[in-house]
Amino acid sequence: MTSIFAIVSFLLLIAYVGLILYYRYGWIAIRASNNAPSPIALTRISVIIPARNEEDFIGPCLEAIFNQNYPADLFEVIVVDDHSTDQTARVIQSFARPNLHYLALADFVPDAINSYKKKAIEIAIERSSGDLVVTTDADCWMGPGWLSSIAAFYEQGEPAFIAAPVAIDCGPRFIEIFQALDFMTLQGITGAAVSKNMHSMCNGANLVYEKKAFYEVGGFSGIDSIASGDDMLLMHKISQLYPGRVGYLKDEAAIVHTAPALNLRSFLNQRIRWASKADKYDDKSLLPVLVVVYFFNVLMFVLPVLAIFENTQFTIVSLNFSLLTYWFFLLVMKTLVELAFLLPVASFFNKRPLLGLFPLMQPFHILYTSAAGWLGKFGTYQWKDRKVK
């Protein structure tokens, strides 16, 4: 049995290394954008922000948006208050801006549903005036060139869908640094996957799509029963209808920043929510990737446990190993290939100093990936104070 685990893990290592190196190639291949604002802005933009109990964050978020260097008469902000029980509504309404619109989701959705966020976005789009929809989250902030970068990128090639960069800004706490590194890895994979047209990946904190494309794919129809998935599931629908018209905006001015989860429970709930979408994708090209990544991490968790009970020697590729030595070899290989991938990604996000701590995070990453993948399929999670199965 031990030898079987070792052989399977070795095959998975080869597949994993190949996958990560291909992601590195894909990320480097993205032409970095330096989208200077157009002298004559043309695109009307609707920024949509679903918000639930965000009284501490929605104010700075709106301040950052209204400080954009994009013409104020060419963008509007629509905030949809999702049944907040704090002072979110009051904070929003304190901004006396002609291009700010406040909607209360309770006015449109009196009964319980499973996907409040999708319904909030859908209602906002129905009432929007922009040609381009930009979604972000209430706990995010961005630099003044955010909308100008998006508009310039769109006007150059008119993509139907744009995945744009998101970064977690962390403090010195271990859990915050861990999240920043983990999230940066996902962002690098997102850019690479989009650039090589591999599979659909994006993040709803910085998402752009044509309003007409949203309606031409039927909006969230067919995926509206799923609590999450307002980003990747929609991206796949649009990419199917508009092949070749999906892009990744690799521009530092377009980065949206967000804070890390404050505790382990919040972090795990977030990752379980993301993992819960895994079997909902019609994008079959993503399945082999999820299988390789998940089962490689599971075996990386199982092998040292087996080594505690078995001190066996075995031979693989003409080399003799003890099980624990072999596990350490796999761990080193995994770490090295991931660092090779992360170096150019970290340079883009200005987070290279964090990479010195990356090897220390490996055991925790293996554990949480294994747990989140399982609980995403068979467990429940809390999202905005609501329990979702």
N, C-alpha and C positions, 0 to 999 in steps of 0.2 A: 504493500500500500504506500509506504514512504517513497519508494522509487517512482511510483506512478505520479504522485504529487510533484516530485522533483522534475520529472520529464515534462509534465503538462506545464508547470511553471516556467520551464526553460523555453518551451515553444511560445508561451504567452510573452515572455521577455523579448524574444525576437520580434514578435508582432508589435509589441508596445514600443520598442526602440525605433522600429521602422516608422510607426505612426507619428511619434513625437518628432523625429527628424524631418518627416514630411511636413508637419505643422511648422517647424522652424523655417523650412524652405518657403512655405506658403506665406508666412508673416513677412519675411525679408522681401518676397516678390511684390508685396503691395507697394505701389508707388505712393510715397508720402505726399500728402496734399499740403500745399501752402496757399490756402485760398484767401487771397487778399480780397477785401470787400469790393464788390463791383461798383464802379463809379455811378452806375444807374441801376439801383436795385429793382427787380421786377417781380419777385415771387411773393405772393401773399401767404403768410404762415399763420396757422392756428396752433398755439401751444396748449396742450390739454394736460391737466394735472388732477387725477383722482386723489382725494385726501380724506383720511379718517383719523381723527384724534391726533392732529399734527400741529397743535397750537405752538409748540416750541420750535418748529422747523419751517412752517409755511411762510412766515414773515421773511426770513433771510432768503428763502427760495424766490419769492416774488421780487424782493429787492434786486437780486442778481439778474433776474429776467428783465426788469424794467431799466437796468443799467446797461443793456445791450447797445452796441454801436449800430444796430440795424434800425432803419427808419420806423418810428413808432406807428406811423400810419399804415405800415405794411405787415404788422403782426398784432394778433390779439391773444389774450390769455383767458382760457376758460377753466375755472376750478370747479370741480364737482365734489361737493361735500357728501361723503358717504356715511350718513347717519352718525356724525360725530357727537360725542357726549361731553366734550370739553369746549374750549373757547375758539376752536378752529374757525367757525363762521365769523365770529367777531373780528378776528385778526384779518381775515380776507377782506371783509367789508370795510375795514379801516383804510384800505388803499383806494383812494379816490382817483382812479385812472379811467379814462374813457374807453380804453381798449382792454379792460378787465371785466370779465363776466362771471358772476357767481350763480351756480345752480345747486339746488339741494336734491340729492338723489331720492330722498323720501317723498318728494313731490311727484316722482315718476314711478317709483317701485315701492308700493305700500306693503307688499307681501315678501316673505322670505324667498330668496333665490340662492343659487349656489355660486354664481359668479358676479359679484357686485362690481368688481373693477371693470370687467368687460362691458357691463351695462352702463357704467358711468362714462366710459370712453365712447360708446355707441351713441348715447344721448348727446354728448358734447359735439361729436362729429355732425350729427343731424342739425345742430344749431350753429355750426361754425361757418365762417365766410372765407377761410383760406383755401388755397389750392393744395397746400402741403400741410399735412398733419404732423406735428412733433409732440411726442409724449415724453413726460418725465415724471419723477416722483416728488412728493411734497417735501421729503427730507434731503433733497439734493441742492447743489449750488453749482454755478458755472461761471466762466470768465466772460468778459464783455464781447468777445468775438464769436461766441457760440452760434448764434443765429446767422451771422454773416458767413461763417464757414460753411454751415449747412446749405444756405442759399446758393453760394458760389459753386459748391460741389454739385448741387442739383442742376443748376443752370448750365454747367459744362457738359453733362451727359444725359440729363433727365432720367435718372434711375427711378423705377417705380417704388423701390424700397431701399432704405439706407440704414445699415447697422452702424451706430456711432459709439465711440469709446466711453467707458465708465471706469472710474477709479475709486477705490476705498482709501480715504485719508485716515491714517491710523496714528494713535498715540504710542507710548512705550510699552503698554501692557501686552503680554504674550498673546492673548486671544485676539487683540486688534491687529498685531503684526501677522499672525497666522491668517486672518481673514484677508488682509491686504495682499499677501502673497498668493493665496488660493484664488482670489478673485482676479488678480492680474494674470494668472495662468489661464483662467477661463476666457479672459478678454483676448489673450494672444491666440488661443484656439479659435475664438470667434472670428477674428480677423483673417486667420489662415484659412479657415473653412469657407468663408465667403469669397476670399480671393481665388481659391482653387475650385470653387463651385462644388465642394464636397457634400455639404449638408447644411441645414438651416440652424444657425445659432445667432442669438442677439440678446439684448437686455432691454427691458421696457423702460429703464431709467433714461435712455437716450435712443429714441427710435423715431424714424422718419418714414412717411409713406405718402403717396399721392392720395388725395381724397377720392378721386375717381377710381383708383385701383382698389381701394377699400370696398367700394360699392360693387365693382365689377366682379369681385370674388365672393360677394354675398356677405361681407363683413365677418362677424364672428359666427355666422350660421354654421352649424355642424360641430362647433367647438365651444358653444356657449353654455354647455352643461358642466364644463370643467372649470373648477375654481380659478386655476392659474392658466397660463398659456396665451395671454393677450399679446405676447411678443413672438416666440418661436413658432407657435402653431399658425398664427396669422402670416408670419414671414414665409412659411412653407406654401401656404395657399397662394400668396402673391407670386412667389418664385415659380410656381407651376404654371401660372397664367402668363407670366412675363419672364420667360427664360432669358438669361443674359442681362436683365435689367435690375439686378440686385447688387449693391455695392457696399463696401466698408470705407468709412471716412477716417482715414489715418492722418489726423491733424490735431496737434496739441491744443489748438484754440477751440476745438470741438469737444474736448473732454468734459464730461459731467462728473462732479465729485459727490460722494456720499459718505456718510459716517458708518463705521462698523456696528454690528450688533453689540450691545453692551454686556451681554452675558452668554454663557454657553447654551442655555436653553433657547434663547432667541435665535442664536446662530444655527443650532440644529433644526429648529422649526423652519427656518428659511431654506436650508439645504434639503430637508425632507420634502418641502413644498416643491422645490425645483425638480427633485428626483421623481416626484409623483406623476410628472408628465411623461415619463420615459416610454410607457406603453401606449401613449395617446398619439404618437407621431405617425403620420402617413409617410414621412420621409424615411424610407427603408434603408437609405445609405447610412443613416445614423446608428442603426441597430448593431452592425458589426463593431463599430467604435465603442459603443456602450458595453458590449459583451467583453471585448478585450480589456478595456480599462477596469470594469467592475471586477471581473473574475481574476485579473492579475493582482488587484489589491486584496481581494479575499484570500488568495493563496499566500500573499505576503503576510497576511495576518495569521493564517492557519499554520504555516511552516514552523515558526518559532514555538508555537504551542505543541506541535508534534515533537519538536526537538527536546522539549522538557521530559517527555515520556519515552522517547527513543533516542538512543545515541548510536545510530546505525551509520555504517560507512556504505557508500554506493559510488558507482562510476558513471560519469556522464561526459561525453566528448573526450574519452580516454583520460579523464582526470578523476582522482579520488577525492571525495568530499565527506566531511561529517555534515549532518543536516543543518546544524547551526552555522557552520562555515559557509555552506552553500546559500543559506538565507542572507547572510551578510554580503556575499558576492552579489546577489540579486539587488539588495538594497543600494549598494554602491553604484551599480550600473543604472538603476532607476534614477538615483540622485544626479549622476553625471549627465545623463541625457536630458533630464528636465532642466538642469542648469544651462546646458547648451542652448536649449530652446528659449529659456527665460532671459538670457543676457540681452538680446536685441529688444525684447518686449519691455523689460525693465528700463532700458535706455529711453524708450519712447515715453513711458509714464514717469520718468525721473525718479525711479525707485531702486536703482542699482545698489545703494547701501544696504537695503533689506536682504539682499541675496546671501550675505554672510551668515544669516540665521536660517537660511532655507534648509540645510541638512538636518538641523535640530527639529524641524517641523515634520520630518518624514513619518515617524511612527504615528503621530497624531493624525496626519493626513490619511494614512492607510486605514486607521481605525474608523475615522469618521466617514470615509468613502464607503467602507463596507457596511456600516450601520445605516447611513442615510439611504443607500440604495435599497436595502431590505425594507426599512420603514416607509420609504416612499411608495413601495408597492403594497405593503400589508398593514401599515400603521395609520395613524392619524396625526394631524398637526394643528397648531394654533396659528391663525393669520388674522391680524387686526382684531384680536380678542374674540375671534370666532373659531369654533372647532370645525375642521374640515376632514373628511375621510377620503 
